[in-house]
Amino acid sequence: LLCGKNLASCARRRDSCRGPRWSCATKTIKEVLQAHQFDPNCASCHKTIDPYGYAFENFDPTGAWRDVYTVPDTTPSDKEAKAPAKKRKVAKAPTIPIDASATFRNGFEYQDITGLRKYLLTDSNRDRFVRCFITKLLTCANGVEPHDPIQVEKILARSAESQYRIIDTIAAVIDSPLFREE
């Protein structure tokens, strides 16, 4: 999704970006990630990349849909701690509603994954994604990034003629001078 973005400077700063881990103070993944935004070494990257991920918070690690986080309470009360293991009551774990909303640097806001999908399907984002796909495909095929942006745009135009179908986009790359003559 960050296709075409140079995040090399973020990788260099990553080692100095050590925000809080999951703790009592941070109950959700979003809270953990937002804590990074208070550190200037981390903020510039997290403000760019985090909005893409927040839309997926409703999916648990196995891909199942969830509306809340379950926060396990691992500290038994004094009475529970003294009771034999067989007689301890199992309390229902507290839950926290999931906030899958975000705001991008350009000001676009969404509330859930359907809002992110609409954003990604705008003409400019679709073209940026397909342009990046073309560039990466040519780079993998030729071992070097293409140096002729006009030819890349011609491939993008051919892809658009076929509604950006992947097979037609790959065929346009293969038919292009960037592939055949590099």
Backbone as JSON Lines, residues from 0, in Angstrom:
{"i":0,"aa":"L","n":[0.8,-1.19,0.0],"ca":[0.0,0.0,0.0],"c":[0.85,1.26,0.0]}
{"i":1,"aa":"L","n":[2.03,1.15,0.49],"ca":[2.93,2.29,0.52],"c":[3.82,2.29,-0.71]}
{"i":2,"aa":"C","n":[3.35,1.61,-1.74],"ca":[4.1,1.48,-2.96],"c":[4.61,2.82,-3.44]}
{"i":3,"aa":"G","n":[5.88,2.86,-3.77],"ca":[6.44,4.09,-4.3],"c":[6.91,5.04,-3.22]}
{"i":4,"aa":"K","n":[6.67,4.73,-1.96],"ca":[7.12,5.58,-0.87],"c":[8.5,5.11,-0.44]}
{"i":5,"aa":"N","n":[9.4,6.05,-0.21],"ca":[10.73,5.69,0.26],"c":[10.72,5.73,1.78]}
{"i":6,"aa":"L","n":[10.72,4.57,2.38],"ca":[10.7,4.49,3.83],"c":[12.05,4.06,4.39]}
{"i":7,"aa":"A","n":[13.12,4.23,3.61],"ca":[14.45,3.83,4.07],"c":[14.85,4.59,5.32]}
{"i":8,"aa":"S","n":[14.5,5.87,5.39],"ca":[14.86,6.64,6.58],"c":[14.15,6.11,7.81]}
{"i":9,"aa":"C","n":[12.94,5.56,7.61],"ca":[12.22,4.97,8.73],"c":[12.94,3.73,9.23]}
{"i":10,"aa":"A","n":[13.45,2.93,8.32],"ca":[14.16,1.71,8.72],"c":[15.39,2.05,9.54]}
{"i":11,"aa":"R","n":[16.08,3.12,9.16],"ca":[17.26,3.53,9.93],"c":[16.88,4.0,11.33]}
{"i":12,"aa":"R","n":[15.71,4.62,11.45],"ca":[15.28,5.12,12.76],"c":[14.62,4.05,13.6]}
{"i":13,"aa":"R","n":[14.25,2.94,12.99],"ca":[13.49,1.91,13.69],"c":[14.17,1.44,14.97]}
{"i":14,"aa":"D","n":[15.49,1.3,14.93],"ca":[16.19,0.82,16.11],"c":[16.07,1.77,17.29]}
{"i":15,"aa":"S","n":[15.88,3.06,17.02],"ca":[15.73,4.01,18.12],"c":[14.27,4.21,18.5]}
{"i":16,"aa":"C","n":[13.39,3.54,17.81],"ca":[11.94,3.7,18.04],"c":[11.45,2.55,18.91]}
{"i":17,"aa":"R","n":[11.51,2.73,20.17],"ca":[11.08,1.68,21.1],"c":[10.0,2.22,22.01]}
{"i":18,"aa":"G","n":[8.76,2.11,21.53],"ca":[7.63,2.6,22.3],"c":[7.18,1.57,23.32]}
{"i":19,"aa":"P","n":[6.11,1.87,24.01],"ca":[5.62,0.95,25.04],"c":[5.1,-0.35,24.44]}
{"i":20,"aa":"R","n":[5.3,-1.41,25.15],"ca":[4.76,-2.7,24.74],"c":[3.36,-2.84,25.33]}
{"i":21,"aa":"W","n":[2.73,-3.97,25.06],"ca":[1.4,-4.23,25.61],"c":[1.52,-4.19,27.13]}
{"i":22,"aa":"S","n":[0.74,-3.35,27.75],"ca":[0.82,-3.21,29.2],"c":[-0.55,-2.82,29.73]}
{"i":23,"aa":"C","n":[-0.62,-2.58,31.03],"ca":[-1.88,-2.15,31.64],"c":[-2.32,-0.8,31.08]}
{"i":24,"aa":"A","n":[-1.34,0.04,30.75],"ca":[-1.67,1.38,30.25],"c":[-2.18,1.34,28.81]}
{"i":25,"aa":"T","n":[-1.73,0.38,28.03],"ca":[-2.16,0.29,26.64],"c":[-2.93,-1.01,26.46]}
{"i":26,"aa":"K","n":[-4.2,-0.89,26.18],"ca":[-5.07,-2.05,26.09],"c":[-5.28,-2.53,24.66]}
{"i":27,"aa":"T","n":[-5.09,-1.67,23.69],"ca":[-5.34,-2.05,22.3],"c":[-4.09,-1.83,21.46]}
{"i":28,"aa":"I","n":[-4.04,-2.49,20.32],"ca":[-2.93,-2.31,19.4],"c":[-2.86,-0.86,18.95]}
{"i":29,"aa":"K","n":[-4.01,-0.26,18.72],"ca":[-4.03,1.14,18.28],"c":[-3.39,2.04,19.33]}
{"i":30,"aa":"E","n":[-3.65,1.8,20.6],"ca":[-3.03,2.6,21.66],"c":[-1.52,2.43,21.68]}
{"i":31,"aa":"V","n":[-1.05,1.22,21.46],"ca":[0.39,0.97,21.42],"c":[1.02,1.75,20.27]}
{"i":32,"aa":"L","n":[0.4,1.66,19.09],"ca":[0.95,2.35,17.93],"c":[0.87,3.87,18.07]}
{"i":33,"aa":"Q","n":[-0.23,4.37,18.63],"ca":[-0.35,5.81,18.8],"c":[0.68,6.36,19.77]}
{"i":34,"aa":"A","n":[1.13,5.54,20.72],"ca":[2.16,5.99,21.65],"c":[3.44,6.35,20.92]}
{"i":35,"aa":"H","n":[3.71,5.7,19.79],"ca":[4.89,6.01,18.99],"c":[4.85,7.43,18.44]}
{"i":36,"aa":"Q","n":[3.67,7.96,18.24],"ca":[3.56,9.28,17.62],"c":[4.02,10.4,18.54]}
{"i":37,"aa":"F","n":[4.25,10.1,19.81],"ca":[4.77,11.11,20.72],"c":[6.29,11.21,20.66]}
{"i":38,"aa":"D","n":[6.93,10.22,20.06],"ca":[8.39,10.23,19.89],"c":[8.69,10.75,18.48]}
{"i":39,"aa":"P","n":[9.41,11.87,18.36],"ca":[9.67,12.42,17.03],"c":[10.41,11.46,16.1]}
{"i":40,"aa":"N","n":[11.2,10.52,16.66],"ca":[11.9,9.54,15.83],"c":[10.93,8.57,15.16]}
{"i":41,"aa":"C","n":[9.78,8.39,15.77],"ca":[8.81,7.42,15.28],"c":[7.62,8.06,14.57]}
{"i":42,"aa":"A","n":[7.3,9.28,14.95],"ca":[6.05,9.92,14.53],"c":[5.91,10.02,13.01]}
{"i":43,"aa":"S","n":[6.96,10.43,12.31],"ca":[6.8,10.66,10.87],"c":[6.42,9.38,10.13]}
{"i":44,"aa":"C","n":[6.99,8.27,10.51],"ca":[6.65,7.01,9.84],"c":[5.27,6.5,10.28]}
{"i":45,"aa":"H","n":[5.02,6.53,11.59],"ca":[3.75,5.98,12.09],"c":[2.55,6.77,11.61]}
{"i":46,"aa":"K","n":[2.68,8.08,11.42],"ca":[1.57,8.87,10.91],"c":[1.26,8.5,9.46]}
{"i":47,"aa":"T","n":[2.25,7.95,8.76],"ca":[2.06,7.56,7.36],"c":[1.54,6.12,7.25]}
{"i":48,"aa":"I","n":[2.12,5.2,8.01],"ca":[1.79,3.79,7.8],"c":[0.63,3.28,8.66]}
{"i":49,"aa":"D","n":[0.44,3.82,9.86],"ca":[-0.58,3.28,10.75],"c":[-2.01,3.38,10.23]}
{"i":50,"aa":"P","n":[-2.4,4.47,9.56],"ca":[-3.8,4.52,9.09],"c":[-4.19,3.36,8.17]}
{"i":51,"aa":"Y","n":[-3.24,2.79,7.46],"ca":[-3.56,1.64,6.61],"c":[-3.93,0.42,7.45]}
{"i":52,"aa":"G","n":[-3.32,0.27,8.59],"ca":[-3.55,-0.92,9.41],"c":[-4.76,-0.86,10.32]}
{"i":53,"aa":"Y","n":[-5.13,0.34,10.77],"ca":[-6.24,0.45,11.71],"c":[-7.54,-0.13,11.17]}
{"i":54,"aa":"A","n":[-7.74,-0.08,9.88],"ca":[-8.97,-0.62,9.29],"c":[-9.09,-2.12,9.49]}
{"i":55,"aa":"F","n":[-7.98,-2.79,9.76],"ca":[-7.98,-4.25,9.9],"c":[-8.1,-4.71,11.35]}
{"i":56,"aa":"E","n":[-8.29,-3.78,12.28],"ca":[-8.37,-4.12,13.69],"c":[-9.54,-5.05,14.0]}
{"i":57,"aa":"N","n":[-10.58,-5.02,13.2],"ca":[-11.72,-5.9,13.47],"c":[-11.42,-7.37,13.16]}
{"i":58,"aa":"F","n":[-10.29,-7.65,12.55],"ca":[-9.89,-9.02,12.27],"c":[-8.9,-9.49,13.32]}
{"i":59,"aa":"D","n":[-9.18,-10.62,13.93],"ca":[-8.25,-11.15,14.92],"c":[-7.09,-11.84,14.2]}
{"i":60,"aa":"P","n":[-6.1,-12.37,14.92],"ca":[-4.94,-12.99,14.25],"c":[-5.27,-14.14,13.31]}
{"i":61,"aa":"T","n":[-6.44,-14.77,13.49],"ca":[-6.82,-15.87,12.59],"c":[-7.69,-15.4,11.44]}
{"i":62,"aa":"G","n":[-8.03,-14.1,11.41],"ca":[-8.85,-13.56,10.34],"c":[-10.33,-13.52,10.67]}
{"i":63,"aa":"A","n":[-10.71,-13.97,11.85],"ca":[-12.12,-13.94,12.26],"c":[-12.51,-12.51,12.64]}
{"i":64,"aa":"W","n":[-13.74,-12.16,12.37],"ca":[-14.25,-10.81,12.68],"c":[-14.49,-10.69,14.18]}
{"i":65,"aa":"R","n":[-14.18,-9.51,14.7],"ca":[-14.45,-9.21,16.11],"c":[-14.86,-7.75,16.23]}
{"i":66,"aa":"D","n":[-15.72,-7.46,17.18],"ca":[-16.15,-6.09,17.43],"c":[-15.5,-5.51,18.68]}
{"i":67,"aa":"V","n":[-14.91,-6.39,19.5],"ca":[-14.28,-5.95,20.75],"c":[-12.97,-6.7,20.96]}
{"i":68,"aa":"Y","n":[-12.08,-6.07,21.72],"ca":[-10.9,-6.75,22.24],"c":[-11.3,-7.39,23.56]}
{"i":69,"aa":"T","n":[-10.83,-8.57,23.81],"ca":[-11.01,-9.19,25.11],"c":[-9.73,-8.97,25.89]}
{"i":70,"aa":"V","n":[-9.86,-8.34,27.03],"ca":[-8.68,-8.03,27.85],"c":[-8.68,-8.98,29.03]}
{"i":71,"aa":"P","n":[-7.79,-9.96,29.02],"ca":[-7.78,-10.92,30.12],"c":[-7.33,-10.25,31.42]}
{"i":72,"aa":"D","n":[-8.05,-10.55,32.49],"ca":[-7.69,-10.04,33.81],"c":[-6.87,-11.14,34.48]}
{"i":73,"aa":"T","n":[-5.6,-10.93,34.62],"ca":[-4.71,-11.98,35.13],"c":[-4.44,-11.85,36.62]}
{"i":74,"aa":"T","n":[-5.06,-10.87,37.26],"ca":[-4.82,-10.69,38.69],"c":[-6.06,-11.11,39.48]}
{"i":75,"aa":"P","n":[-6.02,-12.28,40.1],"ca":[-7.19,-12.73,40.88],"c":[-7.32,-11.9,42.15]}
{"i":76,"aa":"S","n":[-8.56,-11.77,42.62],"ca":[-8.79,-11.06,43.88],"c":[-8.19,-11.87,45.02]}
{"i":77,"aa":"D","n":[-8.06,-11.25,46.18],"ca":[-7.5,-11.96,47.34],"c":[-8.31,-13.21,47.68]}
{"i":78,"aa":"K","n":[-9.65,-13.06,47.61],"ca":[-10.54,-14.18,47.93],"c":[-10.34,-15.32,46.92]}
{"i":79,"aa":"E","n":[-10.25,-14.95,45.63],"ca":[-10.06,-15.98,44.59],"c":[-8.71,-16.66,44.73]}
{"i":80,"aa":"A","n":[-7.68,-15.89,45.07],"ca":[-6.34,-16.44,45.19],"c":[-6.27,-17.47,46.3]}
{"i":81,"aa":"K","n":[-7.06,-17.29,47.37],"ca":[-7.04,-18.21,48.5],"c":[-7.9,-19.45,48.26]}
{"i":82,"aa":"A","n":[-8.86,-19.36,47.36],"ca":[-9.78,-20.48,47.11],"c":[-9.05,-21.58,46.35]}
{"i":83,"aa":"P","n":[-9.45,-22.83,46.61],"ca":[-8.85,-23.94,45.85],"c":[-9.15,-23.77,44.35]}
{"i":84,"aa":"A","n":[-8.27,-24.24,43.51],"ca":[-8.38,-24.06,42.06],"c":[-9.73,-24.53,41.52]}
{"i":85,"aa":"K","n":[-10.27,-25.63,42.04],"ca":[-11.55,-26.16,41.56],"c":[-12.73,-25.26,41.89]}
{"i":86,"aa":"K","n":[-12.64,-24.46,42.94],"ca":[-13.76,-23.64,43.39],"c":[-13.66,-22.19,42.92]}
{"i":87,"aa":"R","n":[-12.62,-21.83,42.23],"ca":[-12.47,-20.46,41.76],"c":[-13.5,-20.16,40.68]}
{"i":88,"aa":"K","n":[-14.09,-18.99,40.77],"ca":[-15.04,-18.55,39.75],"c":[-14.27,-17.98,38.57]}
{"i":89,"aa":"V","n":[-14.74,-18.31,37.4],"ca":[-14.14,-17.77,36.19],"c":[-14.97,-16.57,35.76]}
{"i":90,"aa":"A","n":[-14.4,-15.4,35.95],"ca":[-15.12,-14.17,35.59],"c":[-14.99,-13.93,34.1]}
{"i":91,"aa":"K","n":[-16.02,-13.31,33.55],"ca":[-15.98,-12.96,32.13],"c":[-14.95,-11.84,31.94]}
{"i":92,"aa":"A","n":[-14.09,-12.02,30.99],"ca":[-13.03,-11.03,30.74],"c":[-13.65,-9.73,30.24]}
{"i":93,"aa":"P","n":[-13.11,-8.61,30.67],"ca":[-13.63,-7.32,30.19],"c":[-13.32,-7.14,28.7]}
{"i":94,"aa":"T","n":[-14.13,-6.34,28.05],"ca":[-13.92,-6.09,26.62],"c":[-13.8,-4.59,26.37]}
{"i":95,"aa":"I","n":[-13.15,-4.27,25.27],"ca":[-12.99,-2.89,24.82],"c":[-13.46,-2.83,23.37]}
{"i":96,"aa":"P","n":[-14.36,-1.91,23.03],"ca":[-14.8,-1.8,21.63],"c":[-13.62,-1.46,20.72]}
{"i":97,"aa":"I","n":[-13.63,-2.01,19.53],"ca":[-12.56,-1.75,18.57],"c":[-12.85,-0.46,17.82]}
{"i":98,"aa":"D","n":[-11.83,0.36,17.72],"ca":[-11.9,1.61,16.95],"c":[-11.08,1.4,15.68]}
{"i":99,"aa":"A","n":[-11.74,1.16,14.57],"ca":[-11.06,0.88,13.31],"c":[-10.99,2.12,12.43]}
{"i":100,"aa":"S","n":[-11.14,3.29,13.02],"ca":[-11.11,4.53,12.24],"c":[-9.7,5.11,12.2]}
{"i":101,"aa":"A","n":[-9.47,5.98,11.23],"ca":[-8.16,6.64,11.12],"c":[-8.28,7.87,10.23]}
{"i":102,"aa":"T","n":[-7.26,8.69,10.3],"ca":[-7.14,9.86,9.44],"c":[-5.77,9.83,8.79]}
{"i":103,"aa":"F","n":[-5.74,9.96,7.47],"ca":[-4.48,10.01,6.74],"c":[-3.9,11.42,6.82]}
{"i":104,"aa":"R","n":[-2.62,11.53,6.49],"ca":[-1.95,12.83,6.49],"c":[-2.64,13.85,5.59]}
{"i":105,"aa":"N","n":[-3.26,13.37,4.51],"ca":[-3.92,14.28,3.58],"c":[-5.3,14.72,4.07]}
{"i":106,"aa":"G","n":[-5.69,14.25,5.27],"ca":[-6.96,14.65,5.86],"c":[-8.11,13.69,5.61]}
{"i":107,"aa":"F","n":[-7.94,12.71,4.73],"ca":[-9.02,11.74,4.48],"c":[-9.25,10.92,5.74]}
{"i":108,"aa":"E","n":[-10.5,10.79,6.12],"ca":[-10.88,10.01,7.3],"c":[-11.76,8.83,6.88]}
{"i":109,"aa":"Y","n":[-11.62,7.74,7.59],"ca":[-12.53,6.61,7.4],"c":[-12.9,6.05,8.76]}
{"i":110,"aa":"Q","n":[-14.01,5.33,8.82],"ca":[-14.5,4.76,10.07],"c":[-14.26,3.26,10.2]}
{"i":111,"aa":"D","n":[-14.12,2.58,9.05],"ca":[-13.96,1.12,9.08],"c":[-13.33,0.67,7.77]}
{"i":112,"aa":"I","n":[-13.25,-0.61,7.6],"ca":[-12.56,-1.16,6.43],"c":[-13.26,-0.8,5.12]}
{"i":113,"aa":"T","n":[-14.56,-0.62,5.14],"ca":[-15.24,-0.22,3.9],"c":[-14.86,1.2,3.5]}
{"i":114,"aa":"G","n":[-14.62,2.05,4.47],"ca":[-14.15,3.41,4.18],"c":[-12.75,3.4,3.61]}
{"i":115,"aa":"L","n":[-11.87,2.55,4.15],"ca":[-10.52,2.43,3.6],"c":[-10.58,1.91,2.17]}
{"i":116,"aa":"R","n":[-11.45,0.95,1.93],"ca":[-11.59,0.39,0.58],"c":[-11.99,1.47,-0.42]}
{"i":117,"aa":"K","n":[-12.94,2.31,-0.05],"ca":[-13.35,3.41,-0.94],"c":[-12.18,4.34,-1.24]}
{"i":118,"aa":"Y","n":[-11.39,4.61,-0.21],"ca":[-10.21,5.47,-0.38],"c":[-9.2,4.85,-1.35]}
{"i":119,"aa":"L","n":[-8.95,3.56,-1.17],"ca":[-7.96,2.89,-2.01],"c":[-8.43,2.74,-3.45]}
{"i":120,"aa":"L","n":[-9.74,2.77,-3.67],"ca":[-10.28,2.62,-5.02],"c":[-10.45,3.94,-5.76]}
{"i":121,"aa":"T","n":[-10.02,5.04,-5.16],"ca":[-10.07,6.3,-5.9],"c":[-9.11,6.21,-7.08]}
{"i":122,"aa":"D","n":[-9.38,6.98,-8.11],"ca":[-8.55,6.91,-9.32],"c":[-7.07,7.12,-9.03]}
{"i":123,"aa":"S","n":[-6.75,8.12,-8.22],"ca":[-5.33,8.42,-7.97],"c":[-4.64,7.3,-7.22]}
{"i":124,"aa":"N","n":[-5.32,6.71,-6.24],"ca":[-4.7,5.61,-5.49],"c":[-4.58,4.35,-6.34]}
{"i":125,"aa":"R","n":[-5.6,4.08,-7.15],"ca":[-5.54,2.91,-8.02],"c":[-4.38,3.06,-9.01]}
{"i":126,"aa":"D","n":[-4.27,4.22,-9.63],"ca":[-3.18,4.44,-10.58],"c":[-1.81,4.34,-9.9]}
{"i":127,"aa":"R","n":[-1.71,4.89,-8.69],"ca":[-0.43,4.82,-7.97],"c":[-0.07,3.38,-7.67]}
{"i":128,"aa":"F","n":[-1.06,2.58,-7.27],"ca":[-0.81,1.18,-6.96],"c":[-0.38,0.42,-8.21]}
{"i":129,"aa":"V","n":[-1.12,0.59,-9.3],"ca":[-0.8,-0.14,-10.54],"c":[0.55,0.32,-11.09]}
{"i":130,"aa":"R","n":[0.83,1.61,-11.02],"ca":[2.13,2.13,-11.46],"c":[3.26,1.48,-10.65]}
{"i":131,"aa":"C","n":[3.05,1.37,-9.37],"ca":[4.06,0.73,-8.52],"c":[4.21,-0.75,-8.88]}
{"i":132,"aa":"F","n":[3.09,-1.43,-9.1],"ca":[3.13,-2.83,-9.49],"c":[3.95,-3.0,-10.77]}
{"i":133,"aa":"I","n":[3.7,-2.13,-11.74],"ca":[4.42,-2.17,-13.02],"c":[5.92,-1.97,-12.77]}
{"i":134,"aa":"T","n":[6.24,-0.98,-11.98],"ca":[7.64,-0.68,-11.68],"c":[8.33,-1.84,-10.98]}
{"i":135,"aa":"K","n":[7.66,-2.43,-10.0],"ca":[8.25,-3.56,-9.26],"c":[8.4,-4.78,-10.16]}
{"i":136,"aa":"L","n":[7.42,-5.02,-11.02],"ca":[7.5,-6.16,-11.93],"c":[8.68,-5.99,-12.88]}
{"i":137,"aa":"L","n":[8.82,-4.79,-13.44],"ca":[9.96,-4.52,-14.33],"c":[11.29,-4.62,-13.59]}
{"i":138,"aa":"T","n":[11.31,-4.16,-12.36],"ca":[12.54,-4.22,-11.56],"c":[12.93,-5.67,-11.3]}
{"i":139,"aa":"C","n":[11.95,-6.49,-10.97],"ca":[12.25,-7.92,-10.74],"c":[12.68,-8.6,-12.03]}
{"i":140,"aa":"A","n":[12.04,-8.27,-13.13],"ca":[12.35,-8.92,-14.41],"c":[13.71,-8.5,-14.94]}
{"i":141,"aa":"N","n":[14.04,-7.22,-14.8],"ca":[15.27,-6.69,-15.4],"c":[16.43,-6.55,-14.42]}
{"i":142,"aa":"G","n":[16.15,-6.64,-13.16],"ca":[17.2,-6.47,-12.17],"c":[17.56,-5.03,-11.9]}
{"i":143,"aa":"V","n":[16.83,-4.11,-12.51],"ca":[17.08,-2.68,-12.32],"c":[15.76,-1.94,-12.47]}
{"i":144,"aa":"E","n":[15.59,-0.87,-11.7],"ca":[14.36,-0.09,-11.77],"c":[14.28,0.63,-13.11]}
{"i":145,"aa":"P","n":[13.1,0.68,-13.73],"ca":[12.98,1.36,-15.03],"c":[13.29,2.86,-14.9]}
{"i":146,"aa":"H","n":[13.99,3.37,-15.91],"ca":[14.41,4.78,-15.88],"c":[13.61,5.65,-16.83]}
{"i":147,"aa":"D","n":[12.59,5.09,-17.48],"ca":[11.79,5.86,-18.43],"c":[10.35,5.97,-17.95]}
{"i":148,"aa":"P","n":[10.02,7.04,-17.21],"ca":[8.66,7.16,-16.66],"c":[7.59,7.28,-17.75]}
{"i":149,"aa":"I","n":[7.96,7.76,-18.93],"ca":[6.97,7.87,-20.02],"c":[6.52,6.48,-20.45]}
{"i":150,"aa":"Q","n":[7.46,5.54,-20.55],"ca":[7.09,4.17,-20.91],"c":[6.24,3.51,-19.83]}
{"i":151,"aa":"V","n":[6.55,3.79,-18.57],"ca":[5.74,3.25,-17.47],"c":[4.31,3.79,-17.58]}
{"i":152,"aa":"E","n":[4.17,5.06,-17.91],"ca":[2.83,5.65,-18.07],"c":[2.09,5.04,-19.25]}
{"i":153,"aa":"K","n":[2.81,4.68,-20.31],"ca":[2.17,4.01,-21.45],"c":[1.64,2.64,-21.05]}
{"i":154,"aa":"I","n":[2.41,1.93,-20.23],"ca":[1.95,0.62,-19.73],"c":[0.72,0.82,-18.85]}
{"i":155,"aa":"L","n":[0.74,1.84,-18.0],"ca":[-0.4,2.15,-17.14],"c":[-1.65,2.46,-17.98]}
{"i":156,"aa":"A","n":[-1.47,3.2,-19.06],"ca":[-2.6,3.54,-19.94],"c":[-3.18,2.28,-20.58]}
{"i":157,"aa":"R","n":[-2.31,1.35,-21.0],"ca":[-2.8,0.08,-21.56],"c":[-3.55,-0.72,-20.5]}
{"i":158,"aa":"S","n":[-3.05,-0.7,-19.3],"ca":[-3.72,-1.39,-18.2],"c":[-5.11,-0.79,-17.96]}
{"i":159,"aa":"A","n":[-5.2,0.53,-18.01],"ca":[-6.48,1.21,-17.79],"c":[-7.49,0.84,-18.86]}
{"i":160,"aa":"E","n":[-7.03,0.63,-20.1],"ca":[-7.93,0.25,-21.2],"c":[-8.64,-1.06,-20.91]}
{"i":161,"aa":"S","n":[-8.03,-1.91,-20.1],"ca":[-8.65,-3.21,-19.77],"c":[-9.09,-3.26,-18.3]}
{"i":162,"aa":"Q","n":[-9.45,-2.08,-17.75],"ca":[-9.93,-1.97,-16.38],"c":[-8.92,-2.52,-15.36]}
{"i":163,"aa":"Y","n":[-7.64,-2.38,-15.67],"ca":[-6.54,-2.74,-14.76],"c":[-6.51,-4.22,-14.4]}
{"i":164,"aa":"R","n":[-7.02,-5.05,-15.3],"ca":[-6.94,-6.49,-15.05],"c":[-5.49,-6.91,-14.96]}
{"i":165,"aa":"I","n":[-5.17,-7.74,-13.99],"ca":[-3.78,-8.13,-13.72],"c":[-3.14,-8.81,-14.93]}
{"i":166,"aa":"I","n":[-3.86,-9.7,-15.58],"ca":[-3.28,-10.42,-16.71],"c":[-2.96,-9.47,-17.86]}
{"i":167,"aa":"D","n":[-3.83,-8.5,-18.09],"ca":[-3.59,-7.53,-19.16],"c":[-2.47,-6.56,-18.78]}
{"i":168,"aa":"T","n":[-2.36,-6.25,-17.51],"ca":[-1.27,-5.38,-17.06],"c":[0.07,-6.09,-17.23]}
{"i":169,"aa":"I","n":[0.13,-7.36,-16.89],"ca":[1.37,-8.13,-17.07],"c":[1.7,-8.24,-18.55]}
{"i":170,"aa":"A","n":[0.7,-8.47,-19.38],"ca":[0.93,-8.55,-20.83],"c":[1.46,-7.22,-21.36]}
{"i":171,"aa":"A","n":[0.93,-6.1,-20.86],"ca":[1.42,-4.78,-21.29],"c":[2.87,-4.58,-20.88]}
{"i":172,"aa":"V","n":[3.24,-5.07,-19.71],"ca":[4.64,-4.98,-19.27],"c":[5.52,-5.81,-20.2]}
{"i":173,"aa":"I","n":[5.11,-7.03,-20.51],"ca":[5.91,-7.91,-21.36],"c":[6.05,-7.35,-22.78]}
{"i":174,"aa":"D","n":[5.0,-6.71,-23.28],"ca":[5.04,-6.13,-24.62],"c":[5.82,-4.81,-24.69]}
{"i":175,"aa":"S","n":[6.17,-4.23,-23.57],"ca":[6.77,-2.89,-23.56],"c":[8.27,-2.95,-23.88]}
{"i":176,"aa":"P","n":[8.79,-1.85,-24.45],"ca":[10.23,-1.77,-24.68],"c":[11.04,-1.87,-23.38]}
{"i":177,"aa":"L","n":[10.46,-1.46,-22.28],"ca":[11.19,-1.55,-21.0],"c":[11.5,-2.99,-20.63]}
{"i":178,"aa":"F","n":[10.64,-3.9,-21.04],"ca":[10.88,-5.32,-20.77],"c":[11.71,-5.96,-21.88]}
{"i":179,"aa":"R","n":[11.36,-5.67,-23.11],"ca":[11.99,-6.32,-24.27],"c":[13.38,-5.79,-24.6]}
{"i":180,"aa":"E","n":[13.63,-4.54,-24.24],"ca":[14.91,-3.94,-24.66],"c":[15.86,-3.65,-23.53]}
{"i":181,"aa":"E","n":[15.5,-3.97,-22.31],"ca":[16.41,-3.69,-21.17],"c":[17.4,-4.81,-21.01]}
